[in-house]
Amino acid sequence: MTPSLYTNAKVDLTGTSLTTVYTVPAKTYALIKSIIVSEDSGNADTITLSITDAASSPATFSLFKTKAISANATTELLSQDCLVLKASEILKAQAATANRLHVIVSIQEYYTGIG
């Protein structure tokens, strides 16, 4: 059986530019178990999440486009068991307004030694 490692990635979206949250290490695939977004300024906001596949020239795929996050709320974005990412794929986030949103991603990584 392939050994796995549990980890997390966290980012405070202090700006409005696209921000890397997590990059899958080489020779690894990752199961994203949870994506939690917390709004801590008392103002509703929106978040955009995407995956960049560097092997596809690179190509960007939208997960959530301007997803509403209520004021002072914590929202779990995944409604399925998990999201699978391949080696070198990048999870990115972008807030509509700076200094309002935090993103926490729970990850289970599997090192394959291939690739």
N, C-alpha and C positions, 0 to 999 in steps of 0.2 A: 504494500500500500504506500502511496506517495505521502511523505510527511507534510503536515500542514502547520501553519503558524497563524495565530489570531493576533490581529493588530487593529489600529484605528488611524484615521487621518483627520486632522482638524484644521479649520481655517476661519479666521475672523475677516469677513469681507469689509475691509476698511476703505475700499475704493469701489469704483463701478466698472473696472476693466475685468475682462475674462481672467480668472485666477485658477491655476492648477491646484486641485485638491489632492489628487493621488495619481501616481503613475505606477503601473504594474511592472515589477522588476523583470529583467530578462530571464528566460527559461522558467517562467512562472505563469500560472493563471490565478485569478482571484475571484472569489465569490463575495460580492457586496451584499452583506446581510441586512444592512440598515443605512438609510440616509436621513439624518435628523437635521432639521433647520429650526433655529431658535431666533426669534425677534426680541431684542432687548432694549429698544429705545422708546417703546410705547406708541409706535407708529406702524401701521400696516405697510407692507412692502411686497415686492415680487422678486422671484429668483428664477434664473435660467440655468439649467444643467445640461451639459453635453458630454459626449465621448469623442475624443479624437483618436482615430486609427492611423498611426504613423505609417503603417504598411500599405495604406491605400492612397498614397500620394501627397499629403495626408488628406483624409476625409473627416468631416465633422458630422456627427449624428446627434440630433436633439433628443433629450430625454424629457425635459420639462421646459416649456417655453412660457415665460412670464407667469409662473405659478404663484398664486396669491398666498401670502403668509400673514395671518392676522396679528394685530398688535399684541405684544407680550405673550405670544403663543409659541408652542413647540409643535412642529409638524413632522410626522414620519412620512417620507415621500414614497417609499417602496410598499406596494400592496401585494407583491408576490414574495415567495420564499427568498429569492436572491436574484442578483443580476450578475452574469458571468462576464468578466473582462479577460482578454488575452494579453500576453506579454507585450509591453511597450504601449498599451492603450492608456489614454489619459482621461481622467474624470475632471471636468472643469466646471466652475460655478461663476455666475455673474449676478450681482445685486443691482437693482434699479437705483438704489440710494446707498451711499456710503455709510458705514458705521452703524448698521442696524442688524445685520444677519450674521449668525455663526452657523457653520456646517460641521457636522460630525458624522464620519462614515465608519461603520464597523465592517471589517474585512477578514476573510479567511483566505490565506495565500497557500498555494500548493506549488512546491518546487518540482519541476519535471525533469530538469537537466537536459531538455531538448530545446533546440531552437536557436 
